[in-house]
Amino acid sequence: MRTAALISIVLALAGCGVESAGTAATVGKLQAEQAKQGKQQMETFKANLDAATKATEESAKRAAEETNKN
């Protein structure tokens, strides 16, 4: 009788550990995916910022050239 109770307790505790490990793995995977998406968003933002900066510089250059012509 004691052995059956002990086995039941060990199995119950082992089951909790497996569930926790599975949860930790899932959370880790989700965090890795979020980090990847964040990196992609940052790269897109930088590319857009560079394009806007370049366009602004070109516009300012053209305006200065037009001012010098007049």
C-alpha distances in whole Angstrom, upper triangle without the diagonal:
4,5,5,6,9,10,11,13,14,16,17,19,20,21,23,25,26,27,29,31,32,33,35,37,38,39,41,42,44,45,47,49,50,51,53,55,56,58,59,60,62,64,65,66,68,70,71,72,74,76,77,78,80,81,82,84,86,87,88,90,92,93,94,96,98,99,100,102,104
4,5,5,6,9,10,11,12,14,15,17,18,20,21,23,24,26,27,29,30,32,33,35,36,38,39,41,42,44,45,47,48,50,51,53,54,56,57,59,60,62,63,64,66,68,69,70,72,74,75,76,78,80,80,82,84,85,86,88,90,91,92,94,96,97,98,100,102
4,5,5,6,9,10,10,12,14,15,16,18,20,21,22,24,26,27,28,30,31,33,35,36,37,39,41,42,43,45,47,48,49,51,52,54,56,57,58,60,62,63,64,66,67,68,70,72,73,74,76,78,79,80,82,84,85,86,88,89,91,93,94,95,97,99,100
4,5,5,6,9,10,11,12,14,15,16,19,20,21,23,25,26,27,29,30,32,33,35,36,37,39,41,42,44,45,47,48,50,51,53,54,55,57,59,60,61,63,65,66,67,69,71,72,73,75,77,78,79,81,82,83,85,87,88,90,91,93,94,96,98,99
4,5,5,6,9,10,11,12,14,15,17,19,20,21,23,25,26,27,29,31,32,33,35,36,38,39,41,43,44,45,47,48,49,51,53,54,56,57,59,60,62,64,65,66,68,69,70,72,74,75,76,78,80,81,82,84,86,86,88,90,91,92,94,96,97
4,5,5,6,9,10,11,12,14,16,17,18,20,21,23,24,26,27,29,31,32,33,35,36,38,39,41,42,43,45,47,48,50,51,53,54,56,57,58,60,62,63,64,66,68,69,70,72,74,74,76,78,79,80,82,84,85,86,88,90,91,92,94,96
4,5,5,6,8,10,10,12,14,15,16,18,20,21,22,24,26,27,29,30,31,33,35,36,37,39,41,42,43,45,46,48,50,51,52,54,56,57,58,60,61,63,64,66,67,69,70,72,73,75,76,78,79,81,82,84,85,87,88,89,91,93,95
4,6,5,6,9,10,11,13,14,15,17,19,20,21,23,25,26,27,29,30,32,33,35,36,38,39,41,42,44,45,47,48,50,51,53,54,55,57,59,60,61,63,65,66,67,69,71,72,73,75,76,78,79,81,82,84,86,87,88,90,92,93
4,5,5,6,9,10,11,13,14,16,17,19,20,21,23,25,26,27,29,31,32,33,35,37,38,39,41,42,43,45,47,48,49,51,53,54,56,57,59,60,62,63,64,65,68,69,70,72,74,75,76,78,79,80,82,84,85,86,88,90,91
4,5,5,6,9,10,11,12,14,15,17,18,20,21,23,24,26,27,29,30,32,33,35,36,37,39,41,42,43,45,47,48,50,51,52,54,56,57,58,60,62,63,64,66,68,68,70,72,73,74,76,78,79,80,82,84,85,86,88,90
4,5,5,6,9,10,10,12,14,15,16,18,20,21,23,24,26,27,29,30,32,33,35,36,38,39,41,42,44,45,47,48,50,51,53,54,56,57,59,60,61,63,65,66,67,69,71,72,73,75,77,78,79,81,82,83,85,87,89
4,5,5,7,9,10,11,13,15,16,17,19,20,21,23,25,26,27,29,31,32,33,35,37,38,39,41,43,44,45,47,48,49,51,53,54,55,57,59,60,61,63,65,66,67,69,70,72,73,75,76,78,80,81,82,84,86,87
4,5,5,6,9,10,11,13,14,15,17,19,20,21,23,25,26,27,29,31,32,33,35,36,37,39,41,42,43,45,47,48,49,51,53,53,55,57,58,59,61,63,64,65,68,69,70,72,73,74,76,78,79,80,82,84,85
4,5,5,6,9,10,11,12,14,15,17,19,20,21,23,25,26,27,29,30,32,33,35,36,38,39,41,42,44,45,46,48,50,51,52,54,56,57,58,60,62,63,64,66,67,69,70,72,73,75,76,78,79,81,83,84
4,5,5,6,9,10,11,12,14,15,17,18,20,21,23,24,26,27,29,30,32,33,35,36,38,39,41,42,44,45,47,48,50,51,53,54,55,57,59,60,61,63,65,66,67,69,71,72,73,75,76,78,79,81,83
4,5,5,6,9,10,11,12,14,15,16,18,20,21,22,24,26,27,28,30,32,33,35,36,37,39,41,42,43,45,47,48,49,51,53,53,55,57,58,59,61,63,64,65,67,69,70,71,73,74,75,77,79,81
4,5,5,6,9,10,10,12,14,15,16,18,20,21,22,24,26,27,29,30,31,33,35,36,37,39,41,42,43,45,46,47,49,51,52,53,55,57,58,59,61,63,64,65,67,68,70,72,73,74,76,78,79
4,5,5,6,9,10,11,12,14,15,17,18,20,21,23,24,26,27,29,30,32,33,35,36,38,39,41,42,44,45,46,48,50,51,52,54,56,57,58,60,62,63,64,66,67,69,71,72,73,75,77,78
4,5,5,6,9,10,11,12,14,15,17,18,20,21,23,24,26,27,28,30,32,33,35,36,38,39,41,42,43,45,47,48,49,51,53,54,55,57,59,60,61,63,64,65,67,69,70,71,73,75,76
4,5,5,6,9,10,10,12,14,15,16,18,20,21,22,24,26,27,28,30,31,33,35,36,37,39,41,42,43,45,47,47,49,51,52,53,55,57,58,59,61,63,64,65,67,68,69,71,73,75
4,5,5,6,9,10,10,12,14,15,16,18,20,21,23,24,26,27,29,30,31,33,35,36,37,39,41,42,43,45,46,48,49,51,52,54,56,57,58,60,62,63,64,66,67,69,70,72,74
4,5,5,6,9,10,11,12,14,15,17,18,20,21,23,24,26,27,29,30,32,33,35,36,38,39,41,42,44,45,47,48,50,51,53,54,56,57,59,60,61,63,65,66,67,69,71,72
4,5,5,6,9,10,11,12,14,15,16,18,20,21,22,24,26,27,28,30,32,33,35,36,37,39,41,42,43,45,47,48,49,51,53,54,55,57,58,59,61,63,64,65,67,69,70
4,5,5,6,9,10,10,12,14,15,16,18,20,21,22,24,26,27,29,30,31,33,35,36,37,39,41,42,43,45,46,47,49,51,52,53,55,57,58,59,61,63,64,65,67,69
4,5,5,6,9,10,11,12,14,15,17,18,20,21,23,24,26,27,29,30,32,33,35,36,38,39,41,42,44,45,47,48,50,51,52,54,56,57,58,60,62,63,64,66,68
4,5,5,6,9,10,11,12,14,15,17,18,20,21,23,24,26,27,29,30,32,33,34,36,38,39,40,42,44,45,47,48,49,51,53,54,55,57,59,60,61,63,65,66
4,5,5,6,9,10,10,12,14,15,16,18,20,21,22,24,26,27,28,30,31,32,34,36,37,38,40,42,43,45,46,48,49,51,52,53,55,57,58,59,61,63,64
4,5,5,6,9,10,11,12,14,15,17,19,20,21,23,24,26,27,29,30,31,33,35,36,37,39,41,42,43,45,46,48,49,51,52,54,55,57,58,60,62,63
4,5,5,6,9,10,11,12,14,15,17,18,20,21,23,24,26,27,29,30,32,33,35,36,38,39,41,42,44,45,47,48,50,51,53,54,56,57,59,60,62
4,5,5,6,9,10,11,12,14,15,16,18,20,21,22,24,26,27,28,30,32,33,34,36,37,39,40,42,43,45,46,48,49,51,52,54,55,57,59,60
4,5,5,6,9,10,10,12,14,15,16,18,20,21,22,24,26,27,28,30,31,32,34,36,37,39,40,42,43,45,46,47,49,51,52,53,55,57,58
4,5,5,6,9,10,11,12,14,15,17,19,20,21,23,25,26,27,29,30,31,33,35,36,37,39,41,42,43,45,47,48,50,51,52,54,56,58
4,5,5,6,9,10,11,12,14,15,17,18,20,21,23,24,26,27,29,30,32,33,35,36,38,39,41,42,44,45,47,48,50,51,53,54,56
4,5,5,6,9,10,10,12,14,15,16,18,20,21,22,24,26,27,28,30,31,33,34,36,37,39,40,42,43,45,46,48,49,51,52,54
4,5,5,6,9,10,10,12,14,15,16,18,20,21,22,24,26,27,29,30,31,33,35,36,37,39,41,42,43,45,46,48,49,51,53
4,5,5,6,9,10,11,12,14,15,17,19,20,21,23,24,26,27,29,30,32,33,35,36,38,39,41,42,44,45,47,48,50,52
4,5,5,6,9,10,11,12,14,15,16,18,20,21,22,24,26,27,28,30,32,33,35,36,38,39,41,42,43,45,47,48,50
4,5,5,6,9,10,10,12,14,15,16,18,20,21,22,24,26,27,28,30,31,33,34,36,37,39,40,42,43,45,47,48
4,5,5,6,9,10,11,12,14,15,16,18,20,21,23,24,26,27,29,30,31,33,35,36,37,39,41,42,43,45,47
4,5,5,6,9,10,11,12,14,15,17,18,20,21,23,24,26,27,29,30,32,33,35,36,38,39,41,42,44,46
4,5,5,6,9,10,11,12,14,15,16,18,20,21,22,24,26,27,28,30,32,33,34,36,37,39,41,42,44
4,5,5,6,9,10,10,12,14,15,16,18,20,21,22,24,26,27,28,30,31,33,34,36,37,39,41,42
4,5,5,6,9,10,11,12,14,15,17,18,20,21,23,24,26,27,29,30,32,33,35,36,37,39,41
4,5,5,6,9,10,11,12,14,15,17,18,20,21,23,24,26,27,29,30,32,33,35,36,38,39
4,5,5,6,9,10,10,12,14,15,16,18,20,21,22,24,26,27,28,30,32,33,35,36,38
4,5,5,6,9,10,10,12,14,15,16,18,20,21,22,24,26,27,28,30,31,33,35,36
4,5,5,6,9,10,11,12,14,15,17,18,20,21,23,24,26,27,29,30,32,33,35
4,5,5,6,9,10,11,12,14,15,16,18,20,21,22,24,26,27,29,30,32,33
4,5,5,6,9,10,10,12,14,15,16,18,20,21,22,24,26,27,29,30,32
4,5,5,6,9,10,11,12,14,15,16,18,20,21,22,24,26,27,29,31
4,5,5,6,9,10,11,12,14,15,17,18,20,21,23,24,26,27,29
4,5,5,6,9,10,10,12,14,15,16,18,20,21,22,24,26,27
4,5,5,6,9,10,11,12,14,15,16,18,20,21,23,24,26
4,5,5,6,9,10,10,12,14,15,16,18,20,21,23,25
4,5,5,6,9,10,11,12,14,15,16,18,20,21,23
4,5,5,6,9,10,10,12,14,15,16,18,20,21
4,5,5,6,9,10,10,12,14,15,16,18,20
4,5,5,6,9,10,11,12,14,15,17,19
4,5,5,6,9,10,11,12,14,15,17
4,5,5,6,9,10,10,12,14,16
4,5,5,6,9,10,11,12,15
4,5,5,6,9,10,11,13
4,5,5,6,9,10,11
4,5,5,6,9,10
4,5,5,6,9
4,5,5,7
4,5,5
4,5
4
